Amino acid sequence: MKLPTARQLQYFLAVADALSFSRAAEICHITQSTLSNGLSELESTLGKRLFNRDTRTVTLTPAGYELINPARSILEQLKNLVHLTQRHRAPLSSHLILGIIPTIAPYLLPYILPRQQTEFPELDLQLKEDLTVRLLENLQKGTVDAVLMAFPYDTPQFERMDLWSEPFYLAKPAEIPVLTPTQKGKKRLLPQAFAQLDDLKHETILLLEDGHCLRDHVISACHLSSGKQFGQGMGRTLGATSLQTLTQMVQHGYGATLLPHMAIQPNLLPPDIAVMPFAAPQPSRQIGLVWRKNDARAEEFALLGRFIKQVCAPVMPPLIS
């Protein structure tokens, strides 16, 4: 009996995901003719057409839909087989694709990457920055090995390792006093203050645009369920896709926002922004690592999680006794 090859299944899944032969060929780093020949051989082996094709669109046939999950499972088992045979190697010494969300990447990677190159120099680490929903889709497909992300987020189909809890802070334009000539050039520190969740009723709260889980985390943690209950323009996004953009908007008087602890380091904030912690109970998010269940590299991913927690200690919030 002639059996499908792993390469043919890879070609099939690439087209099934992209619904484009040209894009799938790019993903597989092959010519479109090589891709088409491999799929024709697969269809001949199975005795079924897997795709409907015309000059503009590619769609899956019923047989194609039925093949997606078995094909992913077979390729996942083959990957696990390879990893099982490499257990004698040093940990974190092979190829690893780490997904990381945009509200974490710029703050933690400066700590992670230099130490990784020192402590795990044989690790071939590839980073993929994207929104949570797309990273988890890629994790399910097997094109990402693990994802560094924030919770709450529903991930029952994956293994999860919590790393630390991170509080939010209220960031708003600082009231800058008029300085005398002798005071100019000196840094004026604002007195320590604690924000209350009720304070948000009187603020225009700027949030990231839809699709960023941090937006949902802030709304949930601060009980911002109804815009009518809060200040003028509550939940205004202005198309912001990064925390850096939000802080610039705050600096120029568009409103206030909430920032996670890792984003309030002095060298990261623009001038003229006051940052205040919330009184207990503090709104927060959870930083964690997820990977596929029953992955043969689970021990390595747990080691990676412990490593991330250790090297990122400088940007972790202090323990509250």
C-alpha positions in Angstrom: 0.0 0.0 0.0 1.3 3.4 -1.0 1.2 5.9 1.9 1.2 9.7 2.0 4.5 11.3 2.9 5.1 13.8 5.6 6.1 16.4 3.0 2.8 15.9 1.1 0.9 16.4 4.3 2.9 19.6 4.9 2.0 20.9 1.4 -1.6 20.0 2.0 -1.9 21.9 5.3 -0.1 24.9 3.9 -2.7 25.2 1.1 -5.5 24.4 3.5 -4.4 27.3 5.8 -3.6 29.8 3.1 -6.2 28.8 0.5 -3.6 29.9 -2.0 -1.2 27.8 -4.0 1.2 30.6 -4.5 1.2 31.7 -0.8 1.6 28.0 0.3 4.6 27.6 -2.0 6.2 30.6 -0.4 5.5 29.3 3.1 7.1 25.9 2.1 10.0 27.6 0.3 9.3 25.6 -2.9 8.1 26.4 -6.4 4.4 26.3 -7.1 4.9 23.5 -9.6 6.6 21.4 -6.9 3.7 22.1 -4.5 1.1 21.2 -7.2 2.9 17.9 -8.1 3.1 16.9 -4.5 -0.6 17.5 -3.9 -1.5 15.7 -7.1 0.4 12.7 -5.9 -1.3 12.9 -2.5 -4.8 13.1 -4.2 -3.8 10.1 -6.3 -2.7 8.1 -3.3 -5.9 8.9 -1.4 -8.2 8.6 -4.4 -9.9 11.8 -3.5 -9.8 15.4 -4.7 -8.8 17.7 -1.8 -9.3 21.1 -3.3 -11.6 22.9 -5.7 -9.6 25.2 -7.9 -10.4 27.9 -10.4 -8.6 30.9 -11.7 -9.3 33.0 -8.6 -10.2 30.9 -5.6 -9.1 27.7 -3.8 -11.6 25.9 -1.5 -11.5 22.6 0.3 -13.6 19.7 -0.8 -15.4 17.6 1.9 -12.5 15.1 1.7 -10.1 18.0 2.2 -11.9 19.2 5.4 -11.8 15.7 6.8 -8.1 15.4 6.3 -7.1 18.5 8.1 -7.2 17.2 11.7 -5.6 13.8 10.9 -2.9 15.4 8.9 -2.0 17.8 11.8 -2.1 15.0 14.3 0.3 12.8 12.1 2.8 15.7 11.7 2.6 16.5 15.4 3.4 12.8 16.2 6.3 12.8 13.8 7.7 16.0 15.4 7.4 14.4 18.8 9.2 11.3 17.5 12.1 13.5 16.5 12.2 15.3 19.8 12.0 12.1 21.8 15.1 10.8 20.0 16.9 14.1 20.9 16.3 13.9 24.7 19.9 13.0 25.3 20.9 16.4 24.0 21.3 19.4 26.3 18.0 21.2 27.0 17.0 24.1 24.9 19.6 23.3 22.2 17.4 22.9 19.1 15.0 25.0 17.0 12.2 26.7 18.9 9.6 29.1 17.6 8.3 31.4 20.4 5.2 33.5 19.9 5.0 36.7 22.0 2.3 39.3 22.1 3.1 43.0 21.3 2.3 44.3 24.8 5.1 42.0 26.2 7.7 41.7 23.5 9.4 45.2 23.6 9.6 45.1 27.4 10.9 41.6 28.1 13.0 40.7 25.0 15.8 43.1 26.0 16.2 40.9 29.1 15.5 37.5 27.5 17.6 37.6 24.4 21.1 38.5 25.8 20.8 35.9 28.6 19.5 33.3 26.2 22.5 33.7 24.0 24.8 33.3 27.0 23.0 30.5 28.9 21.5 28.5 25.9 23.8 29.4 23.0 22.8 26.3 21.0 19.1 27.2 21.1 18.0 28.3 17.7 15.3 30.7 18.9 12.9 32.2 16.3 10.4 34.9 17.5 7.0 35.5 16.1 5.2 38.7 17.4 1.5 38.8 16.8 -1.9 39.2 18.5 -2.9 36.4 20.9 -5.7 35.0 18.8 -3.4 34.4 15.8 -0.5 33.1 17.9 -2.8 30.5 19.5 -4.1 29.5 16.1 -0.5 29.0 14.9 0.2 27.1 18.1 -2.7 24.8 17.4 -1.4 24.3 13.8 2.1 23.5 15.0 3.8 26.5 13.3 4.6 28.0 16.8 6.0 25.9 19.6 5.1 28.0 22.7 3.5 31.4 23.3 4.4 34.0 25.9 1.2 35.8 26.6 -1.1 37.4 29.2 -4.2 36.2 31.0 -7.1 35.9 31.6 -7.6 34.1 28.2 -9.4 30.9 27.6 -6.8 28.3 26.7 -8.2 24.9 27.9 -6.7 23.1 24.9 -3.1 24.0 25.9 -0.8 23.5 28.8 -0.3 26.7 30.8 2.5 27.8 33.1 1.8 31.0 35.1 4.9 33.1 35.6 3.9 36.2 37.6 1.0 38.5 38.3 1.4 42.1 37.0 -0.6 45.0 38.2 -1.9 47.9 36.1 -1.1 51.6 36.8 -3.1 54.7 35.9 -1.1 57.0 33.6 -2.3 60.5 33.1 -0.8 63.9 32.2 1.1 65.3 35.1 0.3 68.8 36.4 3.6 70.6 35.8 4.2 73.5 38.1 5.7 76.8 36.8 9.4 76.7 37.7 11.5 79.7 38.7 14.8 80.2 36.9 16.7 78.6 39.8 14.4 75.5 39.7 14.7 74.9 36.0 16.6 71.8 35.1 15.7 70.1 38.4 13.4 67.1 38.5 10.2 67.7 40.4 8.8 64.5 41.9 5.1 64.2 42.4 4.0 63.0 45.9 3.1 59.3 46.0 -0.6 58.7 45.4 -3.0 55.8 44.9 -5.6 55.7 42.3 -9.1 54.3 42.9 -11.2 52.4 40.3 -13.9 55.1 40.9 -11.4 57.7 39.6 -11.8 56.2 36.1 -15.4 57.6 36.0 -13.9 61.1 35.6 -11.3 60.2 33.0 -11.2 59.7 29.3 -9.6 56.3 29.2 -7.6 55.5 26.1 -7.3 51.8 25.1 -5.7 49.8 22.4 -7.8 48.9 19.4 -9.9 45.8 19.3 -7.9 42.6 18.9 -5.4 43.4 21.6 -6.0 41.2 24.7 -4.7 44.0 26.9 -7.8 46.1 26.0 -10.0 43.3 27.3 -7.9 42.8 30.4 -8.2 46.4 31.3 -11.9 46.5 30.7 -12.4 43.4 32.7 -10.0 44.1 35.6 -11.3 47.7 36.0 -15.0 46.8 35.5 -15.3 49.1 32.5 -18.3 47.2 31.2 -20.4 50.2 30.2 -19.1 53.4 28.6 -22.1 55.3 29.9 -20.9 54.8 33.4 -17.5 56.4 32.9 -15.9 59.6 31.7 -16.4 61.3 28.4 -14.9 59.1 25.7 -14.3 56.1 28.0 -12.7 53.3 25.9 -11.6 55.6 23.1 -9.0 53.8 21.0 -7.8 56.4 18.4 -6.4 53.4 16.4 -3.6 52.8 18.9 -1.8 49.5 18.3 1.0 49.8 20.9 1.5 51.0 24.5 4.1 53.4 23.2 1.5 55.2 21.1 -0.9 55.3 24.0 1.7 56.9 26.3 2.3 59.6 23.6 -1.4 60.3 23.5 -1.5 60.6 27.2 1.5 63.0 27.2 -0.3 65.3 24.7 -3.5 65.5 26.7 -5.8 63.1 24.8 -6.7 61.3 28.1 -5.5 58.7 30.6 -4.6 55.1 30.1 -3.7 52.0 32.1 -0.2 50.5 31.8 1.2 47.2 33.0 4.1 47.3 35.4 6.7 46.3 32.8 5.8 49.4 30.7 6.4 52.0 33.5 10.1 51.8 33.6 11.6 55.4 33.8 13.5 55.1 30.6 10.4 54.0 28.7 7.9 56.7 29.7 7.7 60.1 27.9 8.2 63.1 30.2 5.2 64.8 31.8 3.3 61.6 32.6 2.2 60.8 36.2 1.9 57.1 37.0 -0.1 56.0 40.0 -0.6 52.5 41.4 -4.1 51.5 42.3 -5.2 50.9 45.9 -5.9 47.3 46.8 -7.3 45.2 45.3 -5.1 46.1 42.3 -6.3 45.4 38.8 -3.8 43.1 37.1 -3.0 40.6 34.4 -1.2 37.3 34.6 1.9 36.6 32.5 2.3 33.0 31.4 3.6 30.5 28.8 1.4 28.0 26.9 2.2 25.0 24.7 0.3 22.1 23.2 -0.8 19.3 25.4 1.2 16.1 25.3 4.1 17.9 23.5 7.3 15.8 23.9 9.1 19.0 24.7 7.0 19.9 27.7 9.9 19.7 30.1 11.9 22.1 27.9 9.1 24.6 27.7 8.8 24.5 31.5 12.5 25.2 31.7 12.0 28.1 29.3 9.3 29.5 31.5 11.5 29.3 34.6 14.3 31.0 32.6 12.0 33.8 31.5 10.8 34.4 35.1 14.4 34.5 36.4 15.9 36.9 33.8 12.9 39.2 33.8 13.0 39.7 37.6 14.1 43.4 37.1 10.7 44.3 35.5 8.6 42.1 37.7 6.4 43.9 40.3 7.7 43.6 43.9 6.0 41.1 46.1 3.3 42.5 48.2 3.3 41.1 51.8 
